[in-house]
């Protein structure tokens, strides 16, 4: 797990198998983003068996096989799609292509698990909705900054228990380290990655909707900029937005590519959740100048002040729940409508964003 490189940040948890050997087989198609490793780790720890991989780039497949030596390198997408033993396909291909992998997966009777952003246009979400309705299969999305962060999972549990009352406002920050020299060309093209609010903003909007217990929301205002990366004319290095949920909760978030080299991790991701009876602060990846470990949570309510150190103590329940949802037709890990509506909101925020400092003259 590389704490300095967000693109290849792949958390590992403890085993919590929900299925027996052979009950849930999956494969990976598309290795363009390092999140595929975190996605596979989570599914394997929950009992899934990773049996095959395909990417057009043989070097990516060889690297993948060094991490997961049990996988078979497939000769084509079709080889995986036609394998009737495979239950699910996971993908972290170029974001604008992810929906196409999903449509093929469902057409071949397989569930799908996409890295975020799963879509870059509203038309893509529409096609996915129609395909899910047609097939009854799952289209999961890896919103990793909640699903793979123990402090964020614990925050959700505290909220469900009523520790801070009704959630009325959330503030989210999602700074990232650019590592521009090591990024692929598509990383700088908004047609490929969807824009900063669609891309890393997706984590923020998903956690708001979850913490607030909202089913829908409206984007009130959004803006983007290219403040510092003028050598990449179409790139956006900053974005923020304000939303209001259908239950009245409000949200402001900021995402950026300005993590300084002196920070001990790739991004000081935080969230502050205000309730009617208290508040929570999540310090996801570091507690700056105090503790280089992540997963710190601060709770203040009527009972006092508490600090929780949660690394290695909570686990990542989403993956086991998702496997069981695929097998049983349930919706315990994440409601399908939640996954899709969050994706739409990210694109809506991106589409209406004011560009306050364009890179192009």
N, C-alpha and C positions, 0 to 999 in steps of 0.2 A: 504494500500500500504506500504510494508515493504522496506524502502530505504536501509536497511543494508543487505538484502538477495535478490540477483539477481534472484535466482531460483523461488522466489515467488513474484517478482516485477510485479504488475498488475495495470497499470495506469487506472485512471478513468477520463473521460472527461465530457463535457456537452452533453445533448441530442440534436441530430440533425436527427430526424427521416425522412427517405426517403420513408418509406412504411407505410401503415395503418395496424392496428391490423389484424392478420390472413393472411397477404400477404406473409410473409417470416418466416417459422418455421425452427428451426435448433436444432440439438442435439449434444452432446459430447460423443465421444468414446475414452477412453484412457486418464488417468489423471496422468501420470507418471511425468510430468513436470508442475510446477506452471504457466507457460506461458498460460495454458489453461484459466486461469481466466482473463488475459488481453485480450485474443482473444474473449472470451464471452462478456466481458464488452463492447468492441468496437462494436460488432454486435448488442448487446441490445440497446446501445445508439443510433444506427442508425435505430432502429425500428424492428430489428429481435426479434423473440420470442423463447427463449430457453425452450424446452418442455420435454426433456428426457436426461438421462445420463446412460452410462454403463462403468464400469471398473471391471476387475476380483476381485479387492480388495474392499470389502464392506466398509471398513473404509474410503477409498478415496471418495467413493460415498456419504457417510454420511456427510463428511466434505464439499463436494461440495454442498450438499443440504442445509447446514446451510447458505451458501452464496447466493444460488439461490433456495429459498424454493418452488418456483413454479414448479420445475422440477419433473418429474416422474422418479423414479429409475427403470430402465429396468432390466428384468431378464436375458437378453442376448444381444449380438450384433445383432443377427438375428431379435429380436423384433424391434429394431430401424431401421435396414436395410429394413424391410418389411413394415414399416409404410409409406404409400404413401403420407401422408400429409407433410412429412419432406422434405424440399428443400435442406438442406446442412448438412453435418457432419463435425464437428471440432474435431481435435485430437492433443493431446500432449502425445502420447504413447512413449515408448522407441524409440529413433530415428531410429534404424535399422528396426523397425516394422511399421513405419508410412506409408510406401508405400503400405503395405498390406491392411491397413485400407482404404486407398484411392482407391485402385483397387476395393475393395468390394463396396465402396460407389458409384462409377461411374457405376459399374455393376448393381446396384439397382436404377439407374436413379437419383442419388443425386450428387450435387456439393460437393467439398471437400476443406477444409481449414486446412492445416497442420502447426504445429509449425516448426520452423527451428531447425536443418537441416531436411528438408523433406525427404532426401535420404542420404545413407551412401556409396553407390556404383554407378558407372555409369550405370550398368545393371538395377538398380532400376529406374533411370531416364528414360532409354529407354522404360521400360514397361509403365511408366506413360505417356510418350509422345504418345505411341501407343494407350493407353486407351482413352486419350483425343481426339485423331484423330478419334477414332472409335465412341465415344459417343457424342462429341461436348460439353461436360460438362466442368466446370471450376475446376482447381486444384490450388487453392491459397496457398501461403506460407507466414507465419507470420514472416517477417523480421522486428522485433519490434523496433530495434534500429534506424530505420528511420520512420517506419509507426506509431510508438507510441511515438514519440518525437517531440514536437511542434517546437523546434528550428531547427531541421533537416527538417521538412516540410517547414518552413519559408525560410530556405536556398534554397531549391529547387525552391520556388516561386521567390526569388530574382534573382536566376540564369536565370529562364525563362524570367524575365523582362529585362535581360541584365545588371544587376547591376555591374557585374564584368567582362563583356565581355565573351570571349570564355574560358571555363574551360580547363586548360592545365595540371594541376597536383593536386592530392589529397593526403593528409596524414591522416591516420586514426589510432586511438588508442582505443583498447577495453579491458582495464584491468577489471578483475572481482575478487571479494572476493571468496575464495574457500569454506569456511565453511565446511571443509572436513568431520568433524564428523557427520554432519547432511545429508550428501549425500548418495543416494542409491548405491548399489554395481555397477550397470551398468554405473554409472557416471565415473568410473575409467577404464572402458574396452573400448578401441578404436573400437572394433568390434560392440559395442552397440551404442556409441555416434559418431563414425566416425573420431575421431581425432580432435585436437584443431582447425585446419584450416578449416575443414569441418563444425565444430560445431559453435563456436562463431566467427570464421572468416567469416562465411556466411553473417553476418550483414555488415561487412566491405566491402566485394566485392559488395554486393547489392547497398550500398550507393554510391560507386564509379561509378558503371555503370549508376546509375540514375543521379547523379550530372554531370557526364561527357557527358550524352546524348549518351552513347555508346550502340551499338547492340551486339558487340562481343569484346573479349579481349584474350590475351595470357599471361599465367603465365611464367615469365622469370626466377624466382628463388624463392625458399621457403625453410624454415628450421623450425625444431621443436626441443624441448628439454624437459628433465625432470631434472630441476636443483635442486629441493628442496623436491619433494614428492617421495622419494626413497622407502617409504613403500608401494607405489602403482606402481609396476614395469612397467606396461604398460601405465601409465598415462602420458600425455603431459601437462606441466604447462606453456609452452612458445611456441609461434610460430610467424613467420613473413613471408611476401611475397612481391614480386614486380611484378606488372602487367603493360602491355601496351594495351590500347584500340585500336579498329579498326579506330578510328578517331585521333589517335596520343597522346591522353591524357595518362599520366602515374600515377601510384599509388604505394604507399608503405603503408603497415599497420602492426601493431603489436598487438597481443592479448596475454593475460597472466592471471594467477591466483594468482597475487601477491599484490592485494589491501591490504594495511596495516589497522590494526584495528582502527587506529586513524582517518581515513577518515570518513566523515559523511554520506557516501552512499556506495553502493556496488561496484561502479567503476567510476573512473573519465574519462568517455568516451568523446573523443573529435574528431573533424575533422577540418582540415585546407584545404580550397579549394582555389587554386590559379587560377586567371583568367588573361587575357591579360590586363584588365583595373581595377584590384583590387583584394582583397582577403577577404575571410570570415573565421572566426573561430567560431566553435560551441562548447560550453561547455554544454554537454547534461544534466548531472545529478547534478552538483555542480559547483560553482565558488570558488575554494578552498581559504580558509582563508579570504574570503570576503562575500560570500552569500551562505547559505546552501541550497537555492532553486536551481532547475535546469532550463534548457531552457534559457541559456544566449547565445546571438549571437553578435559577433563583426564584423562590416563591415568597410572596408577601401577601398575607391575608389577615383575617381577624385573629388568628392564633399566633401571629408573629412572623419572623423572618427565617427562611430556611435556604440552605445551599445543598444541592444534591450533586454528587459526582457519579455519573451514570455509565461511564464507559465499561462495557462488558457485563452490565448488570440487568439490562432490559431485553436485549435481543431484537430480532427483526421479524415480527409475527406476520407481516404482509405476505411473505413468500409462501409459507405453508398454507395460509388462508387462501391465497390465489390458486395454488395447486388444487386444493379441495374444491374451490369454486368451479374450476375447469372440469373436474371429475363429477361433481354433484349438481351442477347447475345453480349453485347458490350465489349470493353476493355479499360475502362477509369481509373480503379483503378491501374492496373498493367498488362502489356501485358503478355500473357501466355509464350511466348518465352523468355521474360526477366526473369521470375520466374525460368524457367527450365535451361536457360543458366547460370544464377548465380549459381544455385545448382551444375551444372557440373564443373564450374570453381573452386568452393570450393573443390570439390573432386579431381580435377586435381592438384590443389596446394598441397593438402594433399598427393596424391600418389607420387609426385615427390620430396617431402620435404627431405632434408638432416637432419638426426638426429645428432645434434651437441653434445648432451650429453645424451646418452641413460641411462635409469635407470637400465637396466639389464646388468650384467657383462658378 
